[in-house]
Amino acid sequence: MSLLAGISEELAEIDGQISDIFRALSNGFQKLEKIKDTNRQSRQLEELTGKMRECKRLIKEFDREVKDSEIRNDPDTNKMLNEKKQFMIKELNSYVALKKQYAGNLENKRMDLFDGPADDVGEENVLLASSMTNQQLINNGHQMMDETDQVIERSKKVVQDTINVGTETAGALKAQTEQMSRIVNELDSIHFSIKKASKLVKEIVATDRCIMALLFLIVIGVIAIIIVKLVNPNNKDIRDIPGLAPPALTRKLLWQLN
């Protein structure tokens, strides 16, 4: 981090924030291994996912700072900064893969909770069939087959409707995801522009203060010269200021005329 501080304070600050998030992610996943309750695991994963989103935003800001300072840096420094960025991306991707693994295991646990043994059925149907004739059994069988065919057709329709709804939902979600990604990128760009503008305003204010101080010193100097000329008009070391006549000399000449 000290090396980055010598290149840019902004890069050093961003690098420190990213390092803090990586440490938090490492500790968070270690804590996740010890949690047994699925609800607590889910909340922990959501918290870690939020940290990964923040880390992704900081890496994008780090990349912008690197590109902005490429002209001022030498080739070796630019190479070092790019390698640093690639290391950050690789580290973040490892945590993303770990999060997906835990999310899959959590989903499997939830599915197991809904699995249960099937109930034993059919005893009542066996007792009812023993009291029927062959023709009644045949007719009943045909009726059950017709009902089964109708159920299958309805199931096919439901499945097709579900597929259509799923396709439309997936398309809408994809569009919304792309829109959210564009919004996040625009917000990151705005945040970066605001930081640059704030830095420029500070530089302008500092320059204006220097100019005002210089003007103040010039005015003080002129006033000092005027005071010296008024007090000692015969002082030849100080040149006369254009437009300013020595009043002391004028008074002396008037006395001589009297």
Secondary structure, DSSP 4 states (H G I P E B T S, - for coil): -HHHHHH-HHHHHHHHHHHHHHHHHHHHHHHHHH---HHHHHHHHHHHHHHHHHHHHHHHHHHHHHHHTTTTS-HHHHHHHHHHHHHHHHHHHHHHHHHHHHHHHHHHHHHHHH--PPP---HHHHHHHTTS-HHHHHHHHHHHHHHHHHHHHHHHHHHHHHHHHHHHHHHHHHHHHHHHHHHHHHHHHHHHHHHHHHHHHHHHHHHHHHHHHHHHHHHHHHHHHHHHHHH-TT-TTSPPPTT---HHHHHHHHHHH-
